[in-house]
């Protein structure tokens, strides 16, 4: 039987992918695949080099020296009130880590955050380790009305989103809170802009360390709540130079609406920095040291207590409040007399004094178990 010529023609046409055409197609495929493999290999090589560099840096991590602990406090985290209250002696300063643990924490962070690992879950906190390369915000003390020391602003380190903790719930070390944390911790801050070293607190379940993760509007230097402060903490003094304060003299009782005085002693506080809160100088300047001593001022306030059985309502304004900036102070202790014009009603008054940096925050301390520069007394108003 004769085969159809159309069948033969179809058979001949099916040879379009045979012979030289097939060789050309295969070669093109190999070239394309080779290009993909080459790009992938280059990318992987770059990633591997970055990770190796970061991992090698982990080998240099060293555990800090053991912190000084209080002398009479029970050691180790414990509970009181029938197990309902967790107590952390020395603010957890005794819960130390070894060099091996720190290096392991560093390596785990590197493997999770450095290189092309597709770890998108850490993106919201990428700004945490961004270097301070942006221009600083305008210095609020440039306004002469903001401070009598407007020309001496050495702070101003308001680098956008680089607040290390700030007033946004900040550095909640979830791993060291006795199991009281009820919300799942956010992922550790990730590397950004080529950063290859872990940020402070990596591996501790830090909730956030800048305002990029906050849903609140940015603080603008005025006295507003429900805001996120971007100002960096700034400079912290050594333990021997940490600011200290004590009310050295106060009356036990006074008559209503009768003036009285308080004697306040400060140590390691240069009282020459004050940015007026009403002028936009609130929480805008980082802490600044001069010869290792905090520059700032101190506050004194007196308020009437509704009772002495519970923490008072914080919202009402006090009967008396002053900020003292007298261009004095320093490493040596001295005494300042505060004139209180009197208290408005009978009852129990609480008078307190506390140090502040240029932007009104209590100065930071080297150790977690140092007492802040704060003191308070109760006075019977007859």
C-alpha positions in Angstrom: 0.0 0.0 0.0 1.4 3.4 -0.9 1.9 5.8 1.9 0.3 9.2 1.6 2.5 11.9 0.4 1.1 14.1 3.1 2.4 11.7 5.7 5.8 11.7 4.2 5.8 15.5 4.1 4.8 15.6 7.7 7.6 13.2 8.6 10.1 15.3 6.8 8.9 18.5 8.5 9.3 16.9 12.0 13.1 17.1 11.5 13.2 20.8 12.3 14.6 20.0 15.7 17.2 17.6 14.4 20.7 17.8 13.2 22.3 21.2 13.4 19.3 22.9 14.8 19.2 20.6 17.8 22.9 21.2 18.5 22.4 25.0 18.4 19.4 24.7 20.8 21.3 22.5 23.2 24.3 24.9 23.1 22.0 27.9 23.8 20.5 26.1 26.7 23.9 25.2 28.2 25.1 28.8 27.8 22.0 30.2 29.6 22.2 27.6 32.4 25.9 28.3 32.7 25.2 32.0 33.1 22.6 31.2 35.9 25.1 28.9 37.6 27.8 31.5 37.4 25.7 34.3 38.8 24.5 32.0 41.6 28.0 30.9 42.4 29.2 34.6 42.5 26.3 35.5 44.7 26.9 32.5 47.0 30.6 33.3 47.2 29.9 36.9 48.2 27.4 35.7 50.8 29.8 33.1 52.1 32.6 35.6 52.4 30.4 38.1 54.3 29.2 35.4 56.7 32.7 34.1 57.3 33.9 37.6 58.0 31.0 38.1 60.5 31.6 34.7 62.1 35.3 35.4 62.5 34.4 38.6 64.4 32.4 36.5 66.8 35.6 34.8 67.9 36.8 38.1 69.4 33.7 38.5 71.6 34.6 38.5 75.3 32.4 38.3 78.4 32.5 41.5 80.5 34.0 41.4 84.0 31.7 40.4 86.8 29.6 43.3 88.1 29.6 44.5 91.6 26.6 43.1 93.6 24.7 44.4 96.6 26.0 43.0 99.9 22.9 41.9 101.7 20.6 40.8 98.8 19.7 37.2 98.3 21.4 35.7 95.2 19.5 34.4 92.2 16.0 35.3 91.0 13.5 34.5 93.7 9.8 35.0 94.4 7.9 36.6 97.3 4.2 37.0 98.2 3.5 33.3 98.0 5.3 33.0 94.6 3.3 35.8 92.9 6.1 38.4 92.7 9.4 37.7 91.0 12.4 39.5 92.4 15.6 40.1 90.4 18.6 40.9 92.7 20.7 43.7 91.4 18.5 44.1 88.4 19.8 40.8 87.0 23.4 41.9 87.2 24.3 38.5 88.7 22.8 36.6 85.9 26.1 36.4 83.9 27.0 34.8 80.6 30.2 33.1 79.6 32.4 34.0 76.7 31.4 30.8 75.0 27.7 31.7 75.4 28.2 35.2 74.0 30.1 33.8 71.0 27.4 31.2 70.3 24.8 33.9 70.5 26.8 36.0 68.1 27.2 33.1 65.6 23.4 32.3 65.7 22.6 35.9 65.0 25.1 36.0 62.0 23.6 32.8 60.5 20.1 34.3 60.8 20.8 37.8 59.7 23.9 38.1 57.6 23.9 37.2 53.9 21.3 36.2 51.4 19.3 33.9 53.7 15.8 35.1 52.9 15.1 36.0 56.5 12.4 38.7 55.9 11.0 38.5 59.3 13.6 40.8 60.8 13.1 43.6 58.3 10.9 45.8 60.5 13.9 46.4 62.8 16.6 46.8 60.1 17.2 50.4 61.1 18.5 49.2 64.5 22.1 48.9 63.4 22.2 51.7 60.8 25.3 53.8 61.2 24.7 57.4 62.2 25.4 58.8 58.8 22.4 61.1 58.4 22.8 64.8 59.3 21.8 65.5 62.9 18.5 67.3 63.5 18.6 71.0 64.2 19.8 71.8 67.7 16.8 73.0 69.7 19.2 75.1 71.9 19.9 77.3 68.9 16.8 79.2 69.9 18.1 81.6 72.6 14.8 81.3 74.4 15.4 77.6 74.9 18.4 78.0 77.3 20.8 80.4 78.8 23.5 78.1 77.6 22.4 78.0 74.0 25.8 78.2 72.5 27.3 75.2 74.4 25.3 72.3 73.0 27.5 69.4 72.7 24.7 66.8 72.4 22.2 67.0 69.6 22.8 63.4 68.6 19.2 63.0 67.4 19.9 60.6 64.5 16.4 59.9 63.3 15.5 56.3 64.1 18.5 55.3 66.1 16.9 55.3 69.5 18.4 52.5 71.5 15.4 51.7 73.5 14.0 55.2 73.9 10.6 55.6 75.5 8.9 52.9 73.4 9.0 50.0 75.7 12.6 49.8 74.8 15.0 47.3 76.0 12.8 44.7 77.6 15.1 41.8 78.1 12.4 39.2 77.7 14.7 36.3 78.4 15.5 37.5 81.9 12.2 38.5 83.4 11.3 35.4 85.5 8.7 34.2 83.0 6.5 37.3 83.3 6.5 38.2 79.7 3.2 37.4 78.1 3.7 38.5 74.5 5.9 36.7 72.0 9.2 38.6 71.6 9.9 40.3 68.2 12.8 38.9 66.2 16.2 40.3 67.0 17.2 43.5 65.1 18.8 42.5 61.8 21.8 43.7 59.9 21.4 46.6 57.5 23.7 48.5 55.1 26.2 45.7 55.2 26.4 45.5 59.0 28.0 42.2 60.1 28.1 42.5 63.9 25.1 41.9 66.2 23.4 44.9 67.7 23.4 45.3 71.5 21.1 42.8 73.2 21.0 40.3 70.2 19.7 37.0 71.4 17.8 38.4 74.4 14.4 38.9 72.7 14.7 42.7 72.6 11.3 44.0 71.6 12.6 47.0 69.7 15.5 49.5 69.8 14.3 52.3 67.6 11.1 53.9 66.5 10.9 52.2 63.1 8.7 49.5 64.7 6.5 51.9 66.6 3.0 52.8 65.4 3.1 56.0 67.4 4.0 59.4 65.8 7.5 60.8 66.4 8.1 62.9 69.4 8.7 66.6 68.5 10.4 68.0 71.5 7.3 69.2 73.2 5.5 67.7 76.2 3.3 65.2 74.4 2.5 61.6 75.3 1.8 58.6 73.1 4.9 59.5 71.0 8.1 57.6 70.2 11.4 59.4 71.1 14.1 59.0 68.5 16.9 60.8 70.4 19.8 58.5 71.3 20.6 58.0 74.9 24.0 59.5 74.6 27.0 59.4 76.9 27.0 57.4 80.2 29.6 58.2 82.9 31.7 55.6 84.7 30.4 54.3 88.0 32.6 56.6 90.0 31.3 59.6 88.1 27.6 58.7 88.0 25.4 61.6 89.2 24.2 61.4 92.8 21.7 63.5 94.8 20.5 63.7 98.4 18.0 66.0 100.2 20.2 66.8 103.2 17.7 69.0 105.1 14.0 69.3 105.2 11.4 70.2 107.8 9.3 67.5 109.4 6.2 69.7 109.4 5.2 73.1 108.2 2.1 75.3 108.5 -0.2 75.5 105.5 0.8 78.2 103.0 4.0 78.9 104.9 7.4 79.1 103.1 10.1 76.6 103.9 13.5 75.5 102.5 15.0 72.3 101.3 18.8 71.6 101.2 19.8 69.6 98.1 23.3 68.2 97.6 24.4 66.9 94.2 27.6 65.2 93.2 29.0 64.5 89.7 26.5 66.9 88.1 27.5 70.1 86.2 24.4 72.2 86.4 24.9 74.1 83.1 22.5 72.5 80.6 18.8 73.2 80.4 16.6 73.1 77.3 13.2 74.6 78.1 10.5 72.0 77.6 8.0 74.7 76.5 10.3 75.7 73.7 10.6 72.2 72.3 13.6 71.1 74.3 12.0 68.0 75.9 13.8 64.7 75.2 15.7 66.1 72.2 19.3 66.2 73.4 21.4 63.2 74.1 23.2 63.0 77.4 26.6 64.8 77.3 29.6 64.5 79.6 32.3 67.1 80.3 35.4 65.6 81.8 33.4 62.4 82.5 30.6 64.3 84.4 27.0 64.7 83.3 26.0 68.2 82.1 22.5 69.1 83.1 20.5 70.4 86.1 18.2 69.1 88.9 14.5 69.3 89.6 12.6 69.8 92.9 8.9 69.2 93.2 6.4 69.2 96.1 2.9 67.7 95.9 0.1 66.8 98.3 -0.6 63.1 98.7 -4.2 61.9 98.8 -3.0 59.1 101.1 0.1 57.2 101.9 -1.2 53.7 101.2 -0.9 53.7 97.4 1.0 55.2 94.6 -0.4 58.6 93.8 -2.1 59.7 90.6 0.7 61.0 88.3 -1.5 63.3 86.2 -2.1 66.3 88.5 0.5 69.1 88.4 2.4 69.5 91.7 2.0 72.5 94.0 5.6 73.4 93.4 8.2 72.6 90.8 11.6 74.2 89.8 14.5 73.2 87.6 17.9 74.5 89.0 20.6 75.5 86.5 23.1 77.7 88.3 26.3 77.1 86.3 27.9 75.4 89.3 28.4 71.8 90.5 30.9 69.2 89.3 32.6 66.2 90.7 32.7 67.4 94.3 29.4 67.5 96.3 27.9 70.8 97.1 24.6 72.1 98.5 21.8 74.2 96.9 19.0 75.8 98.9 15.6 75.6 97.4 12.9 78.0 98.5 9.4 76.5 98.6 6.6 79.1 98.9 4.4 76.8 100.9 1.8 74.0 100.4 -1.8 74.8 99.7 -3.7 72.4 102.0 -3.2 70.4 105.2 -2.1 66.8 104.9 1.0 65.0 103.8 3.3 66.6 101.2 5.9 64.7 99.2 8.9 66.8 98.2 11.4 65.2 95.7 14.6 66.2 93.9 16.2 64.4 91.0 19.0 65.1 88.6 18.3 65.7 84.9 20.5 65.9 81.8 20.1 68.7 79.3 16.8 67.3 78.1 15.3 66.4 81.5 16.0 62.7 81.8 17.6 61.2 84.9 21.2 60.6 84.1 22.1 57.0 83.1 24.3 54.8 85.3 27.1 52.4 84.4 25.6 49.6 86.5 22.0 48.5 86.7 22.2 48.3 90.5 23.4 51.8 91.1 20.9 54.2 92.8 19.7 57.0 90.5 20.2 60.6 91.4 16.8 60.9 93.2 15.6 61.6 96.7 12.2 62.3 98.4 10.9 63.3 101.8 7.4 63.5 103.3 6.4 66.6 105.3 3.3 67.1 107.5 1.4 70.2 106.5 -0.5 71.4 109.5 
